[in-house]
Amino acid sequence: MNYLELLKLAAPEAVVAVTALVVLALGLARGRVAGICSAAAAAGLLFAMAAVVMLPPNATLFGGMHVITPLTSLFKTICLTLAFFTVILARSDRSARNQGEYLALLLLATIGLMLLVGSEELLMIFIGLELTGLSLYVMAGFDKTDPRSAEAGLKYFLFGSTASAFTLFGLSLVYGMCGTTGLAAIGGKLDAIPVQPLLAAGIVMTLIGFAFKIAAAPFHLWAPDAYQGAPVASAAFIASGSKVASFVVLGKIVLVGFAPAQGSAAWHGLIAGWAPVLAALAALSIVVGNLVALAQSNVRRLLAYSAVAHAGYTLLGLVAGGRDGFGATLFYTTVYAFTLVGAFGVVALVRRETGGDDLTHFRALRSRSPLLAGCMAIFMLSLAGLPPLAGFFGKFYLFSAALRTGANHGLLWLVALALFGSLISLYYYLAVLKAIFVEEPSPATTQLLNDPRPTRTSPSSDFLERISLAVLALVVLFLGVLPGGLVTLIVGALP
Amino acid sequence: MIAWTIYLTFGGAALLLFMPRTFARWIALATAAAGFAISLASLFCDEIDPAHFSTIARAPWVPMLGMEYHLAVDGISLTLALVTGLTAVSAVLFSWDVDHRPNEFFFWLLLVVGGSYGVFLSADLFLLFLFYELVIVPKYFLIAIWGSTNKEYGAMKLTLYSFFGGALVFIGIIAAYANAGSLDLQQLAQFQFTPQLQSWAFPVLFLGFAVLAGIWPLHTWAPTGHVAAPTAGSMLLAGIVMKLGAYGSLRVAMNLFPEGFHLWSKWIAVLAVIGIVYAAGVALRQRDLKFVIGYSSVSHMGFVLLGLATANAFGVGGAVLQMFSHGVIAALLFAVAGRMIYRRTHTRDLDDLSCLNLSRALPFAAFCFVIASAASMGIPGFSGFAAEITILIGAWKAYPMAVWITGAGMVLVAAFTLRALKKSFFADAASNVPAPQGHAPLDPDSNEQAAITTAEKLGAGLLMFATLAVGLYPKLLLDRILPAVESMRFLK
């Protein structure tokens, strides 16, 4: 294999890396370069998508360090798309002073995600995790004018690095037992080894790191502060791109690497393995996320706790296992990511108009901007799982996959819990919509909006954001009405 | 052809979002009328075989998971599509005076109507569930934005109850799907589920649907929701939405899990009878006219559940006829209470109303209310009688004891209906008691507002005609309902 060959196969990552450097350099120039940086970053991401399309369907480099399959290509495209929308969102941030650096970090994080998605080897996965993590820590604390942003960055960093340490330790134990770092090889070795304390410790520690990434309870404590304090675009990317890639990798690790140690989380047939661990995480996330979200008055914090609950739902598919369960998890997490980027986009625009993102700032959004109100309605109702939106189909797919596995519907308890959680969640999603559609504007907001401050940007300047939000809302609606295409893509791409 | 009810209604709803507000009610009326015309024409169409749930539209949807876009129709679906169209038209006519955000109002209203058509015509379990859940959120907005009395509480309570029922239905549906590997109702209706599955899946599925049908003790969303809703909202809720629950219980729960049904049917009968008597007793003590009607709805829906629980053709057929009849009658009652009375007097308190001498001020409203009350009490000649007598004949075969208790309940129904009628329109105390402040007796000649508008007359006339027509000639619907019921497999 020569270098040219290698470069061809790693072209998407290379394009994004070059774009990151170019954007960084552009950012150094004097004057108002923010717009140029954004355009360059967006163009780079589009090029990278084109490069993904041109990859061969199947290839394996360095014993699984870099793998190209239909699945990895699909999720690389999805991560790039999410990054693209995040770049558009980032235009409306206040921290536009260092736009070049910010976008470069975003692109580096995207490379991390692509490495994560495209690897079936523990070391490479860890490198991907760290590259994503380190970029995101900085992005979370990027707004130097806001102490909340610093808090978000610090909390995210402290929790994240501890979780990484756990993961690394867990991976080292697994390596020690199997003598290999390739996922498929690990699966083969574990077949011969019964579940024993050392392996259990290795598996549990590995899972902890991912539980942190996907914000599953009880490793979710960073999420509310990070979602609320970080710049909106960072929060959106942490909640969407990072989550999608983490679920892809988590699925691969448990379903390929740890496959022999699956165990069972069935009600009357509990067998030790990772499935009961994930089931416990899922159950706890659903309960904690939904109950705590009820009490939130800040929309971003509310989304954070609801993200915890959604992590719980998504884990159901992995607990169920198999092609069916993994496919359902991937579909759900993809849909969720697009929905959440959209929801954060609306939050960003409302924040720019009213200066805050509490529920009171959303009051009577309908009369100020019917488009944003309609988009938010679609996003919230999709998250609540109501038809004809993508979240509804996603939940149906996920829960039916969970119920189908195993004899006697052993996972019924988890499905019932998840449905009960959705019932609770409808209340707080409707609280957001109530503020938007039912309530009258609060006096403070009215005063703010009537006060023509020079800092307030004119509505025309966020035209691009509005268009992209409308596109996202249409995507969510489309995936709800005609989900067949994406399901076929995902299930077809699964090995 | 009848599939077009769904497309036209959703098309009309989408159109409303882009049209100026002056056209809103006309578009809504045209859409609703088109749906009604189609469902009426289908009733008399010879091509449709009422005895079999036969396919009218079919296309692959998500082949990977076995989902199909699949519509079918039989006598039961026809009847319920008809009541949907009827209620929709009159609901639009009775909201002719909605000035506040009319586009959105009619948008949500048409979504409820379209979703209901969809439920009644779906032959794919996922599609049915999609339409069923689609109806939830429009109800919330209709009540929370355009409602009255304690509207946000009523709206949220109703939404959460519906969603709770939906969650139970969800479990039942995926249990059926996981075992049979299919979502096609025609196939599932032939599939033999294991008795062990049926014994737990049936009550979950049935109860989930029955929440929306107002089964005691999960009925409490209905009175508060009906009271909080705007007039058209109450009409749709009582007229159509409660039928969705009853229809789901029949078409899905009972038809898929017949053995589970036989195992549990006596408990359903017990809950139904308690519902009939209890709700009637509660209605007797209400001061708010809309609460009286709200509880009467629960009581009447108890008859539907009792009819379903009998598991014989008469009882179940009567239950379907009662769904039609109650849809029409309840819509009429809510129209009189919410639009004709409340919009003019701004009170629904029976004691206040008794001072207003309304039968002189609003003779047409009084006339409508008398007709609706008579139909509601089950006076022969109205649809209520035809339906309830059929149910009781069926119940006599299955649960003679229930008929005795229900008979006592019917006395209570007559009692609260007469009480409401007397207090609201025919109180002779008017001359003795001074009118409360702000509620001066209405003068039909001088008060412009007080005159009953043409739209109201049309809407009320339509509903009254329907209840009389079916009451005098129930064969019209029973000829279509009974063959469909007789082809179902749960009959004993």
Interface residues (C-beta under 8 A of the other chain):
Chain A: L381 L386 P387 P388 F392 F393 F396 Y397 F399 S400 L403 R404 H409 L412 V415 A416 L419 F420 S422 L423 L426 Y427 L430 K434 F437 V438 L482 P483 G484 V487 T488 V491
Chain B: P60 W61 V62 P63 M64 L65 F126 F129 L130 F131 E133 L134 I136 V137 Y140 F141 A144 I145 E152 M156 T159 L160 F163 F164 A167 F170 I171 I174 A175 Y177 A178
